[in-house]
Amino acid sequence: MIDPVTLGRRLHELRGDRGLALKALAAAAGVSVSMLSAIERGEKTPTVVVLSRIADGLGLSLSRLLAGLETDRVIVRRAAEQDHVAEPGGWHRTVLTPVVPGVNFEWIRATLPPRCDAGAFPAYAPGSHEFVAVESGTLCLGVGEADYVLNAGDSLYFPADAPHSYANRGGEPCVYHVAALIMRPRENRTSGVSPI
């Protein structure tokens, strides 16, 4: 398990060693200054994607950034520690998985309100994968040039090195899960809101 205070201290030291202001690293990593500050203070445990972006901003691999910080092979992430992201339009995501050094995997539970379009996402790097399972409602999932309609109980896999999009065009909320193996962090989605 990675202790958030130890991780924050390491990030602060690495940033200082490089002569980077908080704002400069936040810009280089594509994360908000407030998020980076909270991580450095040990108040927030970043997701794999955010941590990978910070590593890139520092010019390090994720495994090098986390070297020596893992103290336990079993990592528990309590419900109170999960990251919740509320986007404009009512789209809500919860990152369920703990941060595991060297493993770029996330499991996300998302809720799209009726007639909500979450927007288009650019492709991840080759070798990335996403699995989507719909818990309730109907999800319209675009992958490349193709569109798929998934109902409650349906699931789908796609190589995440293609542009993709999520939308709920129905009159009921849609709850779905995404399990993603992310080879590298991607750029901000086309709507301009940074994913977790």
C-alpha positions as CSV (number, residue, x, y, z in Angstrom):
1,M,0.0,0.0,0.0
2,I,1.2,3.5,-0.7
3,D,1.0,5.9,2.2
4,P,-0.5,9.2,0.9
5,V,1.7,11.3,3.2
6,T,4.9,9.5,2.0
7,L,3.8,9.8,-1.6
8,G,3.1,13.5,-1.1
9,R,6.4,14.1,0.5
10,R,8.2,12.3,-2.4
11,L,6.3,14.4,-5.0
12,H,7.2,17.6,-3.2
13,E,10.8,16.7,-3.0
14,L,11.0,15.7,-6.7
15,R,9.3,18.9,-7.7
16,G,11.7,20.9,-5.6
17,D,14.7,19.0,-7.0
18,R,13.6,20.1,-10.5
19,G,13.0,23.7,-9.4
20,L,9.3,23.5,-10.5
21,A,6.7,25.6,-8.9
22,L,3.4,23.9,-8.0
23,K,1.7,25.7,-10.9
24,A,4.4,24.7,-13.4
25,L,4.2,21.0,-12.5
26,A,0.4,21.1,-12.5
27,A,0.4,22.5,-16.1
28,A,3.0,20.0,-17.3
29,A,1.0,17.1,-15.8
30,G,-2.4,18.4,-16.9
31,V,-3.9,18.3,-13.4
32,S,-5.3,21.2,-11.4
33,V,-3.1,23.1,-8.9
34,S,-5.5,22.3,-6.1
35,M,-5.4,18.5,-6.9
36,L,-1.6,18.5,-7.0
37,S,-1.4,20.5,-3.7
38,A,-3.8,18.1,-2.0
39,I,-1.7,15.2,-3.1
40,E,1.5,16.7,-1.9
41,R,-0.1,17.4,1.5
42,G,-1.1,13.7,1.7
43,E,-4.8,14.7,1.7
44,K,-5.8,13.0,-1.5
45,T,-4.7,9.7,-3.1
46,P,-4.5,10.1,-6.9
47,T,-5.8,7.7,-9.4
48,V,-3.4,5.8,-11.6
49,V,-4.1,8.2,-14.5
50,V,-3.4,11.3,-12.4
51,L,-0.3,9.7,-10.9
52,S,1.0,8.8,-14.4
53,R,0.4,12.3,-15.6
54,I,2.4,13.7,-12.6
55,A,5.2,11.2,-13.4
56,D,5.3,12.4,-17.0
57,G,5.3,16.0,-15.8
58,L,8.4,15.2,-13.7
59,G,10.0,13.3,-16.6
60,L,9.8,10.0,-14.8
61,S,8.2,6.6,-15.4
62,L,5.4,5.8,-13.0
63,S,7.4,2.8,-11.6
64,R,10.4,5.0,-10.9
65,L,8.2,7.6,-9.2
66,L,6.7,5.0,-7.0
67,A,9.9,3.0,-6.4
68,G,10.3,2.1,-2.7
69,L,6.9,3.5,-1.7
70,E,4.9,0.3,-1.8
71,T,4.8,-1.2,1.7
72,D,2.2,-3.9,1.3
73,R,1.0,-6.2,-1.6
74,V,-2.6,-5.9,-0.6
75,I,-4.1,-2.4,-1.1
76,V,-7.5,-1.5,0.3
77,R,-9.4,1.6,-0.9
78,R,-12.2,2.4,1.5
79,A,-15.4,3.9,0.1
80,A,-14.7,7.2,1.7
81,E,-11.3,7.3,-0.2
82,Q,-12.8,6.8,-3.6
83,D,-12.6,9.7,-6.1
84,H,-15.9,11.1,-7.2
85,V,-16.1,13.4,-10.2
86,A,-19.2,15.3,-11.1
87,E,-19.1,16.7,-14.6
88,P,-21.3,19.4,-16.2
89,G,-24.7,17.9,-17.3
90,G,-24.9,15.6,-14.3
91,W,-22.5,12.8,-15.5
92,H,-20.9,11.3,-12.3
93,R,-18.0,8.9,-12.0
94,T,-16.5,7.1,-9.1
95,V,-13.1,5.5,-9.3
96,L,-13.4,2.3,-7.4
97,T,-9.9,0.9,-7.7
98,P,-6.8,1.6,-5.5
99,V,-3.6,2.9,-7.0
100,V,-1.3,0.0,-7.7
101,P,2.4,0.9,-8.6
102,G,3.2,-0.1,-12.2
103,V,-0.4,-1.1,-13.0
104,N,-2.4,1.3,-15.2
105,F,-5.8,-0.2,-14.4
106,E,-8.9,1.5,-13.3
107,W,-12.5,0.4,-12.6
108,I,-15.0,3.2,-12.7
109,R,-18.7,3.3,-11.9
110,A,-20.5,6.0,-13.9
111,T,-24.0,7.4,-14.0
112,L,-25.3,9.3,-17.0
113,P,-28.6,11.2,-16.4
114,P,-31.3,11.1,-19.1
115,R,-30.3,12.7,-22.4
116,C,-26.7,13.4,-21.2
117,D,-23.8,13.2,-23.6
118,A,-20.5,12.7,-21.8
119,G,-18.6,13.8,-25.0
120,A,-15.9,12.2,-27.1
121,F,-12.6,10.9,-25.8
122,P,-9.3,10.7,-27.9
123,A,-7.6,7.3,-28.2
124,Y,-5.3,5.9,-25.6
125,A,-1.9,4.6,-26.6
126,P,-1.8,1.2,-28.5
127,G,-2.2,-1.7,-26.1
128,S,-4.9,0.0,-24.0
129,H,-8.2,-1.9,-23.4
130,E,-11.7,-1.0,-22.1
131,F,-14.5,-3.3,-20.9
132,V,-17.9,-1.7,-20.4
133,A,-20.8,-3.3,-18.6
134,V,-24.3,-1.7,-18.2
135,E,-25.9,-2.1,-14.8
136,S,-29.2,-0.2,-15.6
137,G,-30.6,2.0,-18.4
138,T,-29.3,2.2,-22.0
139,L,-25.8,3.4,-23.0
140,C,-24.9,4.6,-26.5
141,L,-21.2,3.9,-26.9
142,G,-19.3,5.1,-29.9
143,V,-16.0,3.4,-30.9
144,G,-14.3,4.9,-33.9
145,E,-16.9,5.3,-36.6
146,A,-19.3,2.7,-35.1
147,D,-22.1,3.1,-32.5
148,Y,-23.3,0.4,-30.1
149,V,-26.5,0.5,-28.0
150,L,-26.1,-1.5,-24.7
151,N,-28.9,-2.3,-22.4
152,A,-28.9,-3.4,-18.7
153,G,-26.8,-6.6,-18.5
154,D,-25.0,-6.0,-21.8
155,S,-21.2,-5.7,-21.9
156,L,-18.7,-4.8,-24.6
157,Y,-14.9,-4.8,-25.0
158,F,-13.0,-2.5,-27.3
159,P,-9.3,-1.7,-27.9
160,A,-9.1,1.8,-26.4
161,D,-6.6,3.0,-29.0
162,A,-9.6,4.3,-30.9
163,P,-11.6,7.5,-30.2
164,H,-14.7,6.7,-28.2
165,S,-17.8,8.4,-26.6
166,Y,-20.5,7.7,-24.1
167,A,-24.1,9.0,-24.1
168,N,-27.5,8.3,-22.6
169,R,-30.2,9.2,-25.2
170,G,-33.0,7.6,-23.1
171,G,-35.4,9.0,-20.5
172,E,-33.9,7.0,-17.6
173,P,-30.5,7.2,-15.9
174,C,-27.9,4.9,-17.1
175,V,-25.4,3.3,-14.7
176,Y,-22.4,1.5,-16.2
177,H,-19.0,0.2,-15.2
178,V,-15.7,0.7,-17.1
179,A,-12.7,-1.4,-16.5
180,A,-9.7,0.1,-18.3
181,L,-6.1,-1.0,-18.8
182,I,-4.4,2.3,-19.7
183,M,-1.0,2.2,-21.3
184,R,-0.4,5.9,-21.0
185,P,-2.5,8.9,-20.0
186,R,-4.4,10.5,-22.8
187,E,-5.0,14.1,-23.6
188,N,-8.1,16.0,-22.4
189,R,-11.3,15.0,-24.1
190,T,-12.7,17.2,-26.8
191,S,-15.2,18.9,-24.5
192,G,-12.2,20.4,-22.6
193,V,-12.9,18.7,-19.3
194,S,-10.0,16.6,-18.0
195,P,-10.9,12.9,-17.2
196,I,-9.7,11.5,-13.9
